[in-house]
């Protein structure tokens, strides 16, 4: 597969999704980027913005196995991963332990309202998200390839919710903010969803093609200087004695870890690849910075008192962090990217 074929596949997927999803182009693009990068995504937005519909529609368009897990306070880890049951052979009377797989053994997992279940159950996803396997009944069981966790959460209601642990947040490649549609798009939603018939979606991309896309994204070259810019952004979010920027450090309780730098580079590669370009530019890093970093940093009390949120901090980060002029001049790929 080459870049032109990848662009065609993604264009077909977007076209098919447009049959049921109105607007939300940036959100759709970022979810497709997540699939191409082989990561997981957390979608945050108020109810009624088609987060669940979008994820289930992607499953239909890919033909991948799909499971929706409604996270509730009484959900247990075994409800996700599966459990062992005793099965009796009626002819012989013998009994044996048999593993009954849970919904996690599907290619696309919709973790709906993930913050409505306690950390004990949320943690059941950690091994699956990172290792693509589940340890149950004393055995390690591989998950399908490809494998994606696409989770949703509501930012408004705090009663009866459990904030996701930082270790789990860090395993989401992107945190995607889903905003209200504009006026014309919202009218289109109303008209589409109140008529008699609904559009049927068809499979336009296969599991094998998604795996090829992932290989293509990882093979996209990146100049060392551009990778250093991603590293500089990541390190600038930490304490000053760990390389943090003196103007950013007071705004944060803690900064991003090494996974943030990996995610910046991988998502930038995906953006360049799906745009049909053979090299990653600094603009690609900047374009994905908010979705990659917003859930990996935590604002300080000082910042919160000044109504500064993570996105504002990242804006400042992009304004303040620059590569040394010597690196810009010595790396032709960076110079051409900057025009």
C-alpha positions in Angstrom: 0.0 0.0 0.0 1.2 3.5 -0.8 0.1 7.0 0.3 -2.3 7.5 -2.6 -4.1 4.2 -1.8 -4.2 5.2 1.8 -5.8 8.5 0.9 -8.4 6.7 -1.2 -9.3 4.3 1.6 -9.7 7.1 4.1 -11.7 9.2 1.7 -14.1 6.3 1.1 -14.4 5.8 4.8 -15.2 9.4 5.4 -17.8 9.4 2.5 -19.5 6.3 4.0 -19.6 7.8 7.5 -21.1 11.0 6.1 -24.3 9.1 5.4 -25.1 9.1 9.1 -22.7 11.5 10.7 -23.3 15.2 10.0 -20.3 17.6 10.4 -17.8 16.7 13.1 -15.1 16.5 10.4 -12.3 17.2 12.8 -13.5 14.5 15.2 -13.9 11.9 12.4 -10.4 12.7 11.1 -8.9 12.3 14.5 -10.6 8.9 15.1 -9.4 7.7 11.7 -6.0 8.9 12.6 -6.3 6.9 15.8 -7.1 3.7 13.8 -4.2 4.3 11.4 -1.8 4.8 14.2 -3.0 1.7 16.0 -4.0 3.6 19.2 -7.0 4.2 21.4 -9.1 7.4 21.8 -11.1 9.0 24.5 -14.0 11.2 23.3 -15.4 13.8 25.6 -18.5 15.8 25.0 -22.0 16.6 26.3 -24.8 14.1 25.6 -26.4 14.0 22.1 -23.3 14.8 20.0 -23.3 11.3 18.3 -20.2 10.0 20.0 -21.7 6.5 20.4 -23.2 6.6 16.9 -19.9 7.6 15.3 -18.0 4.7 17.0 -20.6 2.1 16.1 -20.7 3.5 12.5 -16.9 3.1 12.2 -17.3 -0.5 13.3 -19.9 -1.1 10.5 -17.7 0.5 7.9 -14.7 -1.6 8.8 -16.5 -4.9 9.3 -14.5 -5.5 12.5 -16.0 -7.3 15.5 -17.7 -4.7 17.7 -18.8 -4.7 21.4 -20.4 -1.9 23.4 -19.7 -2.0 27.1 -22.0 0.3 29.1 -19.9 1.3 32.1 -22.0 1.4 35.3 -21.0 1.5 39.0 -21.8 -2.2 39.5 -19.7 -3.4 36.5 -17.1 -5.9 37.5 -13.7 -6.6 35.8 -14.9 -10.1 34.8 -17.8 -8.6 33.0 -15.2 -7.1 30.6 -12.5 -9.7 30.4 -14.5 -12.8 30.8 -14.6 -15.6 33.4 -14.1 -19.3 34.0 -17.3 -21.4 34.3 -17.8 -25.1 35.2 -19.1 -27.1 32.3 -20.4 -30.6 32.8 -20.3 -33.3 30.1 -23.7 -34.9 30.5 -22.7 -38.2 28.8 -19.7 -38.8 31.1 -20.6 -36.7 34.1 -17.1 -35.1 34.1 -16.7 -31.4 34.8 -14.1 -29.0 33.6 -13.3 -25.3 33.8 -14.0 -23.4 30.6 -13.1 -19.8 29.9 -16.0 -17.7 28.7 -14.6 -14.7 26.8 -15.9 -11.3 27.7 -16.7 -8.5 25.3 -13.1 -7.3 25.3 -12.4 -10.0 22.7 -13.6 -7.9 19.9 -11.6 -5.6 17.5 -13.5 -2.4 18.4 -14.6 -1.8 21.9 -16.9 1.1 22.7 -16.4 1.9 26.4 -19.5 4.0 26.9 -19.4 6.5 29.7 -16.2 5.0 31.0 -15.9 7.3 34.0 -19.1 5.9 35.5 -17.4 2.8 36.8 -14.9 2.5 39.7 -11.1 2.4 39.1 -11.0 -1.4 39.8 -13.1 -2.1 36.8 -11.5 0.6 34.6 -8.2 -1.1 35.4 -9.4 -4.2 33.6 -8.7 -2.4 30.4 -5.1 -1.5 31.2 -3.5 -4.7 30.0 -5.7 -5.0 27.0 -4.9 -1.4 25.9 -1.2 -1.7 26.3 -0.3 -5.3 25.7 -3.2 -6.3 23.4 -3.8 -9.3 25.6 -5.9 -10.4 28.7 -4.6 -12.5 31.6 -7.6 -14.5 32.9 -7.7 -17.9 34.5 -4.0 -18.0 34.8 -3.5 -17.7 31.0 -2.6 -14.9 28.7 -5.1 -14.7 25.8 -4.3 -12.6 22.7 -6.8 -10.0 21.5 -7.8 -9.6 17.8 -5.7 -7.6 15.4 -6.4 -4.7 15.0 -7.7 -3.8 18.4 -9.1 -0.4 19.4 -10.7 1.0 22.6 -12.8 4.0 21.8 -14.2 5.4 25.0 -16.7 8.2 25.7 -17.3 10.4 28.8 -19.5 13.3 29.7 -17.7 16.3 31.2 -20.8 17.8 32.8 -22.1 15.3 35.3 -19.7 14.7 38.2 -22.1 12.9 40.6 -21.6 9.2 40.5 -18.5 9.4 38.3 -14.9 8.3 38.9 -12.1 10.2 37.2 -9.9 8.0 35.1 -6.6 7.1 36.7 -3.6 8.9 35.1 -2.1 5.5 34.1 -5.1 4.7 32.1 -5.4 8.2 30.5 -1.8 7.9 29.4 -2.7 4.8 27.4 -5.2 6.8 25.2 -3.3 8.0 22.2 -5.7 11.0 21.8 -8.3 12.7 23.8 -10.8 14.2 21.4 -13.1 17.1 22.4 -16.5 16.8 20.7 -18.2 20.2 20.3 -21.7 21.3 19.3 -22.4 21.3 15.6 -23.0 24.6 13.9 -26.5 25.8 13.1 -26.8 24.4 9.5 -25.4 21.0 10.6 -27.8 20.8 13.6 -30.7 21.5 11.3 -29.5 18.7 9.0 -29.3 16.3 12.0 -32.9 17.1 13.0 -34.2 16.6 9.4 -32.2 13.3 8.9 -33.1 11.7 12.2 -36.8 12.5 12.1 -37.6 11.0 8.7 -38.9 7.4 8.2 -35.9 5.6 6.7 -32.2 5.6 7.8 -29.1 5.1 5.7 -27.5 1.7 5.8 -23.7 1.6 6.0 -21.5 -0.9 4.1 -18.0 -2.1 4.7 -15.4 0.0 2.9 -12.2 -1.0 4.6 -11.0 -4.4 5.9 -9.0 -5.5 8.9 -6.1 -6.3 6.6 -6.2 -2.9 5.0 -6.2 -1.2 8.5 -3.1 -3.2 9.4 -1.4 -2.2 6.2 -2.3 1.5 7.0 -0.7 1.1 10.4 2.5 -0.3 8.8 2.5 2.5 6.3 2.2 5.2 9.0 5.0 3.8 11.1 7.2 3.6 7.9 6.7 7.3 7.2 10.1 9.0 7.7 10.7 11.8 10.2 13.7 14.0 10.5 15.6 13.9 13.8 15.0 17.6 14.2 11.3 17.2 14.0 11.3 14.4 16.5 13.4 16.6 18.7 10.7 19.3 18.5 8.2 16.7 19.8 10.6 15.8 22.6 11.0 19.5 23.4 7.3 20.0 23.7 7.0 17.0 26.0 9.9 17.9 28.3 8.7 21.5 28.5 5.6 20.4 30.5 7.7 19.0 33.4 9.3 20.5 36.4 12.1 23.0 35.7 14.7 20.6 37.1 13.5 18.0 34.6 13.7 20.3 31.6 10.5 22.2 32.1 9.9 25.6 30.6 10.1 28.3 33.4 6.9 30.0 32.2 4.9 26.7 31.8 6.1 24.8 34.9 4.1 27.0 37.4 0.9 26.3 35.5 1.2 22.5 35.9 1.0 20.0 38.7 2.7 17.4 36.6 3.6 17.0 32.9 3.6 14.5 30.2 5.6 11.3 30.2 7.6 9.5 27.4 4.4 8.1 25.9 3.4 11.7 24.9 6.5 12.1 22.7 5.8 8.7 21.1 2.2 9.7 20.5 3.2 13.1 19.0 5.5 11.5 16.5 3.2 8.6 15.6 0.2 10.9 15.1 2.2 13.4 13.1 3.4 10.5 10.9 -0.2 9.5 10.4 -1.3 13.1 9.5 1.5 13.4 7.0 0.8 10.0 5.5 -3.0 10.6 5.1 -2.2 14.0 3.6 -0.1 12.2 0.9 3.2 13.6 2.1 6.4 11.6 2.5 7.9 13.5 5.4 6.7 14.8 8.7 6.8 18.5 9.4 6.7 20.6 12.5 3.2 21.7 11.5 2.1 18.1 11.8 3.4 18.0 15.4 1.6 21.2 16.2 -1.6 20.0 14.7 -1.9 17.0 16.9 -0.4 18.5 20.1 -3.7 19.4 21.8 -5.3 16.0 21.3 -2.1 14.2 22.4 -1.2 16.3 25.4 -4.5 17.6 27.0 -5.1 14.4 29.0 -1.4 13.9 29.9 -0.9 17.1 31.8 -2.6 18.4 34.9 -3.1 22.1 35.6 -1.9 23.6 38.9 -4.2 25.3 41.4 -2.7 28.6 40.3 -3.8 27.9 36.7 -7.2 26.8 37.7 -7.7 29.9 39.8 -6.9 32.0 36.6 -9.3 29.8 34.6 -6.5 28.4 32.5 -7.2 24.9 31.2 -5.0 22.3 29.5 -5.7 23.6 26.0 -4.6 27.1 27.1 -1.4 25.7 28.5 -0.7 23.9 25.2 -1.3 27.1 23.3 1.4 28.7 25.4 3.6 25.7 25.0 3.5 26.0 21.2 4.2 29.7 21.3 7.2 29.4 23.7 9.0 26.2 22.6 11.3 26.5 19.7 14.2 24.5 18.4 17.7 26.1 18.4 18.5 27.9 15.2 21.5 25.6 14.6 19.2 22.6 14.3 16.8 24.4 12.0 19.6 25.4 9.7 21.3 22.0 9.7 18.2 19.9 9.0 16.9 20.4 5.5 13.7 18.6 6.2 12.8 21.1 8.9 13.8 24.1 6.8 11.6 22.9 3.9 8.7 22.2 6.3 9.0 25.7 7.7 9.0 27.1 4.2 
